[in-house]
Amino acid sequence: MPFTNNKTDTSLENLAQQQDQRVFDVYNIYRFVLSLILLISFYFRSLTSTLGTINPDMFVNVVVIYMAFNVIVFFRILLPKSKGLLTSQFISVILVDIVFLVLISYTCGGVSSGMASLLIVPIASGSLLFRSRLSTFFAAVGSILAIYSEVNLYLIIDEGIVYFVQAGLLGFSLFAVSGSLQYLGGKIRQNELLARQQAKNIQSLQEMNNKIIERMHTGILVVTPEGVILTINVAASRFLHLDNVELNDEDTASVLPQILFSQLQHWMNDNNVKSTPFRLNETSTDLQATFSYLNPGADSNILIFLEDFSLLTSRAQQLKMISLGRLTASIAHEIRNPLGAISHASQLLNESEEIHESDQRLLEIINTHSDRVNIIIESILDLSRNKAEDMSQFTISDWLTQFVTKFSNSMAVPIEIECDVSPKDIRVLFNSGQLEQVLTNLCENGLRYSEKATGARHLSIEVKNSEIDGNPEMHIMDDGKGIPEEFTTQIFEPFFTTEQSGTGLGLFICREICDANRARLSYQREYKGKSTFQINFTNPDKSLI
């Protein structure tokens, strides 16, 4: 439950206090209007009117004082709003009203004039404001004063008619009104307070649900069948790059990206169709969309869930690596033994004096390809050992400085690597050892192609936040001629290579490692005029491991 008992009790007390305040405000307006009507009616009374028949001067004075008192009560809003002070004000005003109304009834001839029936209103108001013995006390005060008024009139008027029975019936009526309104008013108030409390609880639950939805890593949208966005959470805004969505302006209302809208139309035509993962652009995250009608019927608004497909890909990649590890382990065991025998036999033949010189070339081919098969096995074994369980967050600027120093010291010839990290506090989520393996491979390739094109072993590394989604991205730029455009779609395939000495597994392993770490490795022929490999990291502040 969103509220504890203490909070619920406090909320109910506040609601009750506000309701009492509104009841008293209405009653206060009634009091002022009543005193004004009595005063006007007195000056325009008919000959048969009972207003002030016993004592006209006293009637006018009492009504004027009563009106002045009512005006003063209006200024109580300037006083502090403490619960105790408000209760004291309510009690005082009702008691004063009873006294003034009894005096007015007295000047008009008592119960026989009918003015005493005005006591019912303050008694009823007190019963609504105070559901306790205090409201019964108001009825008792009104009854006693009404009877006392009749006794006093009987004593001062010669041969006056006795109206004690009527006074007693009036007192009985006041007690009856008090008791019934206490019961009915309490029920009505309890139901209203309960309804208001339930409304507040529902509102609180709705706000809590909205906060949960806003903080979810799953993108959630509500759209019309035409693709107009009605509701969108933060994750969906980030996935679709819709940071400034106008939901209430019909002229600037945001609509779904075309690729997602196309999937929505296919689903609307056939609800059994499962959408395929899609990407808004070359560097954005793979997304998986699922659709559902909010209400039965094809004309209903549609609920869309967007999942980061890279997380599923990462898990599948890890499973694939486990399976690949088991397979390669068995293959390595079966191949390495005969491969070792072949290699050993070729070495023995190479040492034999009876081998003709023309056969030496054949032995070199055997040794070369034996070594190459062994390298392929080692590469696949390395790939199968890669895991992403050790992913961690770290500052890329410090890590990159250490990597460049270590990498440069390991090279046999001088190299030059320029690094630019902006801002310096960029953090990435990756397995640091595997990132070193990826960068080592990419840097070796970049330095080799730079040397072929310019004669200098030089490359540049740039790290920044993406202008599209704000996630960290790294660019490894070399001075080479770049990969031919017809090969750019194949360079990450296993065993594809443009060089005779390569195994074709380097870039494949790098991409597999990046996928396992929820990153994306891609190639751009022209980035700032250079051949570039780009790594798009997952934002560590917006990801779950």
N, C-alpha and C positions, 0 to 999 in steps of 0.2 A: 504494500500500500504506500502511496506517496506521502501520506501524512501519519504522524504518530498521534497518540491519544491526546497528548498535551497540546499539540498544534491544532487539533480538531476542536478541542474545547475552547481555546483562545479564539479561533476563527468564529465559532458559534456565538461567543460572547460579543465579539465585535459586530457581527451581523444583527444580533438582538439589540445592541445599543443603537445602531443606526436606524433600525426599525422604530424603536421607541422615540427617537429623535423626530422621525417623520410624523408619527402619530401626534406628538406634542405640538409640532409646527402647525398641523391642520387644526388641532384643538385651539391653539392660540389665535389663529385667524378667526375662528368661530367666536371666541370670547370678545374680540374687539368689535366684530360686526354686530353681535348681540347688544353690547353696551351702546353702540351708535344707534341701532334701531330703537332701543328703549327710549333714548334721549329725544330722538326725532318724533317718535310716536307720542311722547308726552306733550310736546308743544303743538302737535296737530291732532290731539285726541278729541273724541266726540263727547257729548254730554253723558252718554251711558258708559264711558270707559271707566275701568277700575284703576287705572294707573295713578298712583299717588293719592288715592281717595282718603286714606287715613292721615297721611302727613306729606303734602306735596313738596314742601321744601326739603324735607329729609330724603324723599325719593330722588329729587334732582341732585342733591349733594352726594348721595350714595352712588348714583349712576355716573356722575362726573368723576368722582374719585376712582370708581371701578374702571372707567375708560382710561384715566391717567395711569393707573396701575398696569393695565394691559399694554399701554404704549411703552412703559418702562421695561416690561418683560421682553419686548422685542429686542432690546439692547443686551440681552443675556448672551448673544452670540459673541460678544467681545470678551466674555469670561472664559477661563480655561475649560477644556473639554474633558476633565477627569470624570470618571464614572461616579464617584461619591458626590461630587458637586452637582452633576446633572440630576441624580436621584433626589438630592435635597431640594433642588429647584422645582422638580415635578411635584413633590409632596407639598411644598409651601404654596405653590400656585393653586393646586386643587383645594386645599383647605381654605385659602383666602376666597376662592370662588364660591365655595359652599356658604361661607359667612356672608358675602355680599349678596348672593342670590336669596338667602333667607331674609336679609334686611329689606331687599327689594320686594319680596313677597309680603313681608310684614307691612310695609307702607301702602301696599295695594289691597290689604284686607285679609292676608293670610291664605290658607288653603282654598278658601272659597273663591278667590280671584283667579285661580288656575296658574298663577305665577310660580307656585311652589314646584310645579312639575318640571321647571327648568333645572331642578337639582338632578334629574336623571342623567343629563349630559355629563357633568363632571364626575358623577359616580361611575358612569359607563367608561369614561376616559381613564379614570383611575383603575378600573378593572382590567382594561386593556394594557395599561402601562405596568401594573403591579399584579402579577398572578400569585397573590399570597394573601395572608390575613390582613395586610395593609389595606387592600381594596374593601374588605369587610368593615374595617375601621372607618373608612370614608362614608360608607352607608350608615353606619351607626351614628356618626357625627351629624350627617344630614337629617336623619330621623329625629334625633334628640333636639336639634335646633328648630326643626319644623314644629314639633310638639310644644317646645318652650314658647315659640312664637304664638301659637294658638292660645296657650295659657295666658300670656301677657295681654293679648288682644281681648280675651274674655274678661280680664280684670279691669282694663281701662275703658271698655265700651259698655255703656249702660244697656241693659236688656239685649246684649249681643247673643247671637245664635251660636251654640256650641258646635264646633267642627272637629272634636277630638277623634271621632271615628274615622273621618276622612284623613286626618293627620296620621292616624295609625295605619290606615290602608296605604297612604303614601310611603310611610316607613317600610311596610311590608314590600311594596313595589321596589323600593330602592335596594333592599336586600335580595329580592328576586333577580333584579337586573344585574347586581354585582355577582351573584353566584353563577347565573347562566353565562354571563360574558367571561367570567373567569374560566369556565370550562370550555366554551366554544372558542373564545379567543386564544386559549392555550393550545387547543388542537390546531386551529388555523395557523398560529404562529409556528408551532412545531413543524407542521407540514411545509410551511414556506421556508423556514430555516433549513430543513432537511433538503428541500429542493434546491435551494441556493448552494448549500454545501456540496450536494452532488454535482451541481453545475461547476463549482470551483474545482472539485476533484477531477471531473472530466476534462476541464480546461488544463489542469495541472498534468494529467496523463497525456493529453494531446501535446503539450509543450515538451514533456519528457520524450514522447515518441518522436517529435520533430527533431529534438537534439540528438537522439540516437541515430535517426536517419541521416542527419547532417554529418555525423561523425563516422558513419559506416564507410568502409572501403569499397563497398559495392555501389556503383552508380545507379540511381533511381530517378526515373523521369515519368511524368504523366503527360501524355500528348493527345491531341485530337486526331481523328482519322486522317486529317489533312497534314499532319506533321507539325502543328503548332505546339510549342512547349508551354504547358500550363504550370507544371511544378518540376523543380530540378534540385538535387542536393549538390553538395560541394564536390563529392567524388565524380559525379557525372559531369559537372562543369569543367573539372580538371581533365577528364578523359576526352571531352569533345572540344576543349579549348573555348569554352563559352563563359568567360569570367564576368562579363558585363551583360547579363541576360535581363531583358525587359519583359516581365511577365504580365504587367497590367496595362501596357500601352499597345493598343491594337495596331498603331501605325508602325511601330518598331518591334513588334513581337518576334521573338527568335523562333526559328524553325530548325528541324533536324538537318544535319549534314546529308548530302545527297546519297552517300553510300549506305548510311543507316536508314534513310527514308526508303530506299529501294528494297532493303531487307524487310522493312515494315510492310510495304505493299505486297511482297511475295507472301509474307505470313498471313496478311489479311485475305489473300486469295485462297490460301490453303493453310489452315491452322496447324496442320501436321508437319509442315516444313520446318526443319531445324536450320537456323541461321549458321553461316560459317564465320570463322574469325575474320575480322577485317582490320585495316589500318588506315587512319585518316591521311597519313603521308608516310614518306620513306623512313622517317626517324621516330614516329610516334609508336605508342604501345599497341600491341595486338589486343583487340577487344572482342568479347563474345557477348552477343545480345540475345535475350529471351523476352518474349512478349506475352501479355495476358490482358484480356478485357477486364475493365473494372466492374462492369455490370453485364449481365447477359444481353446479347444483341450486337449486331455488327456496327450500329451507330454509337456505341458506347466509347468513352475515352479509353485509352490504352496505357497500360503500365509496362514500362520497359526497364529491365535490369541489365546493367552493363558490368561485366566481370573482366578483370585484368587477366587476359589469357596467358600472360607471361608466367604467372604463378603456376598455372596448370602445366604449362610447357616445362617449367623448371622441375616440377615433380616427375613428369613423364621422362624428362631427360635423365634424372637421377635413376629411375627404374631402368631406363635403357642402358645406362652405364653399368649398372649392376649385372644386367643380363649379358652385356658385351664383355664384362670382365670375366664372367664364368666361361663364356664361349672362347675368348682369346686365351684364357688359361689352359683350356683343353687343347686348343689348336697349337699353342706354343709348345705344349708338352709333346704333341704328336709330330710337329714339324721340326722342332729344334734337334731332335735326335738324328733323323736322317740328314738334316741340313748340316749338322756338325760332322757327320760321317763324310758327306760330300766335300766339305771344306777341308777336312783332314786328309782325305784322299788326294785332293788337288795339290795340297802342300807337299805331300810325299812325291807325287809325280813331278812337281816343280823342282824337287831336290834330286831327282834321278838324272844320271848322266846320259841315259839312253833316250831321253826326250829330244826330239828333233826341234830345231829352232822354229820351224813353221808351226809346231804345236804349242809354243809358248803363248801365242795370242789366244788360243782356245782356253788355256789354263787361266789367263788373266780375265777372260770373260766369265769363267766359272767362279773365280774368287770375287769379282765385282758384284755379280748378281747374288751370290751367297750373302755378301755383306749387306746388299740392298734388301734382301728378304728379311734378314735379321733386324735391320733398322725399321722396316715396316712393322714387324712383330712388336718391337720395343715401343714404337709410337702408339700402336693400338692398345698395348698394355698401359701405357701412361694415360691415355684417354680414359680407359675403363676405371682407373684409380681416382680420377677427379671427382670430388664430391663438394657439395655446397653447404654441408652442415656447419662449417666453420666460418660462414659469412660474418663479417663484423663491420662496424662503422669506423672510419679513420679519416683524418685530414689528408687530402690527396697532395697538397703542396709539400708537406714534410716528407711524405712517403716517396714522392716523385724525385725529390732531391737525393734521397738515399739510393733510390734505384739507379739514377743516372750515374752517380759516383761509382757504385758497384759494377754497373754494366761497362762503363768506360775503362775501369781498371782490368776488366777481364778480357778486353780486346788486345790483340797483338800489335795493332797499328793505331795511331792517334785518330780519334773521331771527334766530331763536334755535334752536340745536341743542345738546342735552344729550348728552354721551357718557359711558358707563360701561363700562370694560374691566376685567374681573376674572377671573383675575389679570392683572397688567400685562404679564407676559412671554409672553402668548399669541402664538404664531407661526402664520401661515397660509401655504398654498401657492397662489399665484395670480399671474397677470400683473398687476402693479400698475397699469399704464396702463388695462387693461380693467376692473379693479375700480373705478377712478375713473369710468369711463364708466357702469358699472352703478349706482354710488351716486349719481352726478349725476342720472341719470334717476329713480331711486326717491325721492331727496330732493326733486326738483322736484315730482314728483307729490304727495308727502306734504305739502309746504308749501302747495301749492295747495288740497288738500282740507281741511287744517287751517284755512286762512284762510276757506274757505267756511263751515265749521261754527262757528268761534269768533271769527273776525275777526283772529286772531293767527297769524303765520307761525312756527309752532313744531313741532318734532318731536324725538324721542329716539332715540339709537342705543345699543344694548346689545350687548356682546360677552362671551361666556362659553364655557365648555366644556360640551358637552351632558351632561345627566344620564344619557342612555341609552348612548351609546358613547364619551363623552369627547372627541369631535372638536369643534373650534371652530365656533361658530355666531354669526351676527350678526342682530340684530332691529332693523329700521327701523320705529319706531312713530309714527304721526301721530294727530292729534286729530279726524280726520274721522269721518263716519258709517259708513264702511266700504263695501266693494263689496257690492251685493245678493247674497244667497246663491245665487240662480238663475244668476248670472253668474260665480261663482268658478271654475267648471270651464272657462270659455272665455277668461279674461282673458289667458292666455299664447298664445292662438292668433293667427296673423298676421292683420292687418287688422281685428281685433275691437276696438271702442272704445265707450265709453259717452258720449263727447263728440263733437259734430259737427265740432269743429276738429281732432280727433286723427287720426293716420294708422293707429293700431292696430298699430304695429310696435315701440313702445318696450319694452313688457314682453316681447314675443316676442324681441327682440334681447337683452335682459338675460338671459333664460333660456338662449338659445343660447350666450351668452358664458360663463355659469356652467357649462353642460354641457361646453363645450370646456376649461374649467379644472378639471374633475372636482369641481365643486361643484353644489349643488342650490338653486334658487330656488323658494320656495313662499309661499303667502299664508294668513294666519290671520285670521279675522274678530275673534276675541277672544283676545288675549294680554295679560294684565295689564289687561284692560278696554279695549284699544286695537286699532285696525286696524293689522295688522303684516305686513310682508314679511320673510321669514326666509331667510338664506343659510346653508346647511350646508356648511362647508369640509371638504376631505379633510385628515386629520391628517398633517402633513408628516413626522412621525417614523415613520409606518407606510405610507408610499406610495412607489412607484417611478414616476419620470417617464419 
